Amino acid sequence: MMIRRRGSVCRLLLAATLLYGSGAHWLLMQGSAWANMLAARARRGSIAEAVATTFDGRHPCRVCLAVRRGAGGPAPLGFTRPSPSVDFAFSAGPASIPAASVLLPSSSAPQISDSIPHAPPLPPPKTIQVA
């Protein structure tokens, strides 16, 4: 019983570490804030008005402000924020595409069907015979 509990605690700690390390905890907090804002504002007015004021960016709640400060703030000690740019390892030169004759098999090349000595038995055998 203790081993199962320890395993689940380890999995929970691993998941929390991965979420924090990737910055996904800010997404979870922002999603939770939006859900709470939407529910609270829908109780006071119409659904359309609640959606509009929740996602327009001009009416943030305390959690939204905290997420904005935290996600845009400095990285924790020992960590660097990844750059938003994508660097490709490929050159920017022209690409070459091989001709269709290179990709398609020629009639003189041996075919896969040539290497099969006989057609498979029909119906398939119920047991496998090893020679």
Phi, psi and omega in degrees: 000318181294325181294319178298318180296318180295320178297318180289326177293319178297319178296319179296316178296321178296315179297317179296320179295317179295319178297314181292317182295328180271351181085006182289344179296330176293322178295319179296317179295319180294319177298318178296319179297316179298318180298316179294318179297317181297316180294316182293319182285332178289331177291327183272334184214205181278163179295317181298318179293321179296317179295317182297314183283336179288318188255008181278344179085353181263352182232062182284152175267181180297322180292319178299319179294320179294320178295318179298317178293316184288317182287331181265355183282185181292154179289152176300159181304134178087356181242148172239142179285138178291148179285144181286350181278154179252122179256127180260145181273002182266152177282161182270011181288176181292147179270146177245136180245126181294153180293158182297332180293335178284325184278327184270139180290144178273164182289338181275346180286145178294137181265159179297323182294337178292334183275351179272120185290327182207163179289149178294148181291145177240134346293164182299148181292152180279336177234158179263129177258123180260125183273000000 
